[in-house]
Amino acid sequence: MEWENAKTYILLFFILLNGVLALFTITERRHYTVLGEHEATIRTVLAAHDITMTAEMIRRFPPMRALRLSGYYYCEYEMVHLFFPDPARVTRQEDAFGVLFYYGEADLWISDGGVVYFNPDGLGITPQAFIAQHFPDFERDERFTPFDEEGERIIYRQIYRGFTVYSNAIEFLLTEAGIIEVVMQFGYIHGWDGPERPIFAPDEALISFLQRVQIFNHPVTIWHMDIVYFIEFDAASAEPGTEQHAAPFYRIFTYEFDMPFLINAYLNEIVG
């Protein structure tokens, strides 16, 4: 009989425990959620300053971890074999700013900051095929398509655990001749960095955005907003093994500005 009573008490304990945990989870979710009234308020504030937001509002902003990345560093052997079909015939020329490789009309420039390949005859492969063969963890950034009079600029960015790493990018210039230019800039991702940290709410980031754009004194329309990882690399840190830390950033696109606005989600500060 005593054992039957004990089992009843144990069962009741676990029922109560599950209830407490469920209540805690709901409370936490509400704590990191933009509620309907908050969204309506921020849209009203933006409208009062001639800022229209057609974009869908980010509603969840749970704590996020930073990323560990190497400084910009590129393996010459890998890059030369990537762009030249016959690396043995490539000429190498080095100066204080970087290394130049060339063969015929094609040349490849490698520096601390990035890689630039140019070939007026075309690379002989589509951007999709190039990415699929060599950088399968990069996806096309459909939101960002810079204008270029020579042709179409297509940008791919690295995806890590479902997040876009904005500062890891490969950009193609596509013309009738094919890919005539490839610009690459990325650090190698080593994984997450430290514990999760709270980030500013998206409505607070939008207030920072408002304060920045109202100095231009003309109407602005926000057509997209998301969260990406971004790091401003220091060229001096581009030594093998050097690590940097990429933070989550709110990215805001407008019709009036070519470049998106980047707001550090930890600090609520706009880059640039």
C-alpha positions in Angstrom: 0.0 0.0 0.0 2.8 2.4 0.9 4.5 1.7 -2.5 1.2 2.5 -4.3 1.0 5.8 -2.5 4.7 6.5 -3.3 4.1 5.8 -7.0 1.1 8.2 -6.9 3.2 11.0 -5.4 6.0 10.4 -7.9 3.5 10.6 -10.8 2.0 13.8 -9.4 5.5 15.2 -9.0 6.4 14.6 -12.7 3.1 16.0 -13.8 3.8 19.2 -11.8 7.4 19.3 -13.1 6.3 19.1 -16.7 3.8 21.8 -16.1 6.4 24.1 -14.6 8.8 23.4 -17.5 6.1 24.1 -20.1 5.3 27.4 -18.4 9.0 28.3 -18.3 9.3 27.5 -22.0 6.3 29.6 -22.9 7.6 32.5 -20.8 11.0 32.3 -22.5 9.5 32.2 -25.9 7.4 35.3 -25.1 10.5 37.1 -23.7 12.3 36.7 -27.1 9.3 37.4 -29.3 8.1 40.6 -30.9 4.4 40.7 -30.1 1.7 42.0 -32.4 1.3 45.3 -30.5 5.1 45.9 -30.6 5.2 45.3 -34.3 2.3 47.7 -34.9 4.0 50.3 -32.7 7.3 50.2 -34.6 5.6 50.3 -38.0 3.7 53.4 -36.8 6.9 55.1 -35.6 8.7 54.3 -38.9 5.7 55.6 -40.9 5.8 58.9 -38.9 9.4 59.3 -40.3 8.5 58.5 -43.9 9.8 54.9 -43.6 7.5 52.3 -45.1 8.1 48.7 -44.1 6.7 46.2 -46.6 9.0 43.5 -45.3 7.9 40.8 -43.0 8.9 41.6 -39.4 11.4 39.3 -37.6 9.5 38.1 -34.6 11.9 35.7 -32.8 15.2 36.9 -31.5 16.6 34.2 -29.1 20.2 34.5 -27.8 22.8 33.6 -30.5 26.4 32.4 -30.5 29.2 34.0 -32.4 31.3 32.2 -35.0 35.0 31.5 -35.0 36.7 32.2 -38.4 40.2 32.4 -39.6 41.5 35.7 -40.9 41.5 36.0 -44.7 44.0 33.4 -45.9 44.1 31.6 -49.3 46.2 28.6 -50.3 48.1 29.6 -53.5 48.2 26.0 -54.7 44.5 25.5 -54.4 43.6 28.8 -56.0 46.0 28.3 -59.0 44.6 24.8 -59.6 41.1 26.1 -59.2 41.4 28.7 -62.0 44.1 27.5 -64.4 43.7 24.3 -66.4 47.5 23.9 -66.7 49.1 25.3 -63.5 52.6 24.3 -64.6 52.5 27.0 -67.3 51.4 29.8 -65.0 53.8 32.6 -64.3 54.1 33.8 -60.7 55.0 37.4 -59.7 55.2 38.6 -56.1 55.3 42.1 -54.6 54.7 43.8 -51.3 50.9 43.8 -51.8 50.3 40.2 -52.9 50.9 37.6 -55.6 49.9 37.8 -59.3 49.6 34.6 -61.4 48.9 34.9 -65.1 48.8 32.8 -68.3 47.7 34.2 -71.6 44.9 36.7 -71.0 43.9 35.2 -67.7 45.3 36.5 -64.4 44.8 35.7 -60.7 45.6 38.2 -57.9 45.9 36.9 -54.3 46.3 39.3 -51.4 45.6 39.3 -47.7 42.2 40.7 -48.4 40.9 38.5 -51.2 41.2 36.8 -54.5 40.4 38.3 -57.9 40.4 36.3 -61.1 40.0 37.9 -64.5 39.7 36.3 -67.9 38.2 38.2 -70.9 37.6 34.9 -72.7 35.4 33.6 -69.9 36.1 30.9 -67.3 34.3 28.2 -69.3 31.8 27.2 -66.6 28.6 28.6 -65.2 28.5 30.1 -61.7 26.1 27.3 -60.6 28.5 24.6 -61.8 31.5 26.4 -60.3 29.9 26.6 -56.9 28.5 23.0 -57.0 32.0 21.6 -57.8 34.1 23.6 -55.5 32.0 25.4 -52.8 28.8 23.4 -52.2 28.2 25.1 -48.8 27.7 28.5 -50.6 24.3 29.6 -51.8 23.2 32.4 -54.1 22.3 35.6 -52.2 19.0 36.3 -54.1 18.4 39.4 -52.0 21.6 41.2 -53.1 22.3 41.7 -56.9 24.6 44.7 -57.4 24.2 46.6 -60.7 27.0 46.4 -63.3 27.0 48.0 -66.7 29.3 45.2 -68.1 27.0 42.3 -67.2 25.3 40.5 -64.3 26.9 40.3 -60.9 25.9 37.2 -59.0 26.9 36.7 -55.3 27.1 33.5 -53.3 27.6 33.4 -49.6 28.5 30.6 -47.3 25.8 28.9 -45.2 26.7 27.5 -41.8 24.1 25.5 -39.8 21.3 27.3 -41.6 22.8 30.8 -41.2 24.2 33.0 -43.9 27.8 34.2 -43.3 27.5 37.5 -45.1 31.3 38.3 -45.1 32.2 34.9 -46.7 31.3 35.7 -50.3 32.1 34.7 -53.9 31.1 37.2 -56.6 30.9 36.5 -60.4 30.7 39.0 -63.2 28.7 37.2 -66.0 28.8 38.6 -69.5 28.1 37.2 -73.0 31.6 35.7 -72.9 30.7 33.9 -69.6 32.3 34.5 -66.3 35.0 37.1 -66.9 35.7 38.0 -63.2 35.5 36.2 -59.9 36.1 38.0 -56.6 36.4 35.8 -53.5 36.7 36.9 -49.9 36.3 34.5 -47.0 37.7 33.1 -43.8 37.5 29.5 -42.8 34.8 28.7 -40.3 36.1 26.8 -37.2 32.7 26.6 -35.4 30.7 28.3 -32.8 32.5 30.7 -30.4 31.5 30.8 -26.7 28.0 30.6 -25.1 24.8 32.1 -26.5 24.4 35.9 -25.9 21.3 38.0 -25.9 20.7 40.1 -29.1 18.8 43.3 -29.4 15.2 43.0 -30.5 14.5 43.7 -34.2 12.3 46.7 -33.3 15.3 48.2 -31.4 17.5 47.6 -34.5 14.9 49.3 -36.6 15.0 52.4 -34.4 18.8 52.5 -35.0 18.1 52.2 -38.7 15.6 55.1 -38.5 18.1 57.3 -36.7 20.7 56.7 -39.5 18.5 57.2 -42.5 16.4 60.2 -41.4 19.5 62.4 -42.0 18.9 61.8 -45.7 15.5 63.5 -45.4 13.6 61.5 -48.0 11.2 58.6 -47.9 12.6 55.1 -47.5 11.0 51.7 -48.1 12.3 48.6 -46.3 11.6 45.5 -48.5 13.5 42.8 -46.6 15.0 42.2 -43.2 16.9 39.1 -41.9 19.8 38.0 -39.7 23.2 37.1 -41.0 26.7 36.6 -39.6 29.3 39.3 -40.4 32.8 40.2 -39.6 35.0 43.2 -40.7 38.3 41.5 -41.2 41.6 43.3 -40.5 44.1 42.5 -43.2 46.8 42.3 -40.6 45.0 39.3 -39.0 45.1 37.3 -42.2 47.8 35.0 -41.0 47.2 31.2 -41.1 45.7 30.1 -37.8 44.6 33.6 -36.7 41.0 33.6 -35.5 38.3 36.2 -35.8 34.8 36.4 -34.4 31.7 36.9 -36.5 28.7 38.3 -34.8 25.0 38.1 -35.8 23.9 41.2 -37.7 20.4 42.5 -38.7 20.5 43.1 -42.5 18.0 45.6 -43.8 17.4 46.2 -47.6 15.7 49.3 -48.9 14.7 50.4 -52.5 16.5 53.7 -52.1 20.0 52.4 -51.2 22.1 49.9 -53.2 23.8 48.4 -50.2 22.0 46.8 -47.3 22.3 48.2 -43.8 24.1 46.0 -41.3 23.4 46.4 -37.6 25.4 44.5 -35.0 22.7 42.5 -33.1 24.9 42.3 -29.9 25.6 46.1 -29.8 22.8 47.6 -31.9 25.3 49.5 -33.9 25.3 50.1 -37.6 28.4 49.3 -39.6 29.8 52.1 -41.7 
